[in-house]
Amino acid sequence: MQKISLAIHGGAGTILKEDMTPELEKAYLKGLEDALSAGYAVLEEGGSSANAVKAAIVILEDNMLFNAGRGSVFTKKGVQEMDAAIMDGKDLSAGAVAGVRNVRNPIELAMEVMRNSNHVFLSGKGANDFAIKQGIKLEPDEFFFSQFRYDQWKQLRDSDNYSLDHTHQHLEELMKDKKFGTVGAVACDCNGNIAAATSTGGMTNKKYGRIGDSPIIGAGTYANDKTCAISCTGHGEPFIRSVAAYDVSCLMEYKGMNLSEAMNEVVNIKLPKLDGEGGMIGVDAEGNVALVFNSAGMYRGARSSDGTNFVGIYKDNV
Ligand code: ASP
């Protein structure tokens, strides 16, 4: 019988237990549980993997704790510019947006690009115009604002540094974790079709219209029923240079590796050679799931009809 599975991430990085408070840890775990439940419900009802990953991502985008949608980080200019992508492994259709503003759920816009445009990748003002035309929900700047991200940005804005959502102090020491914060989901549905989606605010203090790996098909997001569906998180530049998500697919297709072997090769062998810190989640068309990271932690979770049901943050969690 076809196994249905969903895996999610909420960013990878230097997430250490000693930097976390019990309250914050609970809030993160609940955010992950909520996203898993939303996405898995779609799969249980016989819905498609694309709809399942979108449902999970919407919950994470709406959750202020994660660097995507509401609660995204600030750019050098003090605004929030968001990137997102979705890919359907059934027919290799894909949709992505970069540098969009005021779009409540960038993943919905990416889905709209995939389903209702003749294009794959829209950026900036044009992507926003498309959102308006398609009736995608917009929100004012205040909706996306979080004091914590703002304070984080204030510490960097006069420098040329950008940060992968590294936090410094503030939010009453609550959010002392150093993490990347992007969100992602991959799923396998009851027809053995797989899909991947990723959404992010990118990096604090980013400038010049910097775009990371998340919305780039093949780098941060990729899905192909023949091999795997992958969503990445981490320092975007090395993930782009190593075409990380597609490389996992290639290792499976051309070298005959299984999902975990291929992900392990990319995350633990290839990316470290480029100083690429981070991780990825993946599924294959049999519903096998893998969550692999080379950083101290990765917000993550997985649920599957074989009984798997797990959320975790640190390395020592399964
Ligand atoms: N990969 C994302 C980027 O570079 C950051 C992240 O994963 O948190 O924009």
Boltz pocket constraint, residues with backbone or C-beta under 6 A from the ligand:
constraints:
  - pocket:
      binder: B
      contacts: [[A, 11], [A, 12], [A, 67], [A, 164], [A, 165], [A, 179], [A, 180], [A, 181], [A, 182], [A, 200], [A, 201], [A, 202], [A, 203], [A, 211], [A, 212], [A, 213], [A, 214], [A, 220], [A, 232], [A, 233], [A, 234], [A, 235], [A, 236], [A, 237]]
      max_distance: 6.0
